[in-house]
């Protein structure tokens, strides 16, 4: 497993942008596909985006398509989530997660075996 630490959350006005980062420890980061999930107060954790180990294939939830972009830099052991045109409904704790199946970008949280501690994103309207 890898250890994951998210950063980059904060308070932003609606329409603004944030970039989340997730730094992974260990030399095997490039063998994992990665995902971002979020959980708002009183709601279940939901899928946001995922990326395969090579970065060639990505998937995004319909609610964030065209606004959020997942990417990764394997040389830096880091996965990113660029969030633009933020809305109040994007307010949540955002988590990154690692999936040992390097070839799929799945929305299924049970496929991920390592999770970060989360970073808070608050969008004011």
Order of alpha helices (4+ residues) and beta strands (2+ residues): beta-beta-beta-beta-beta-beta-beta-beta-beta-beta-beta
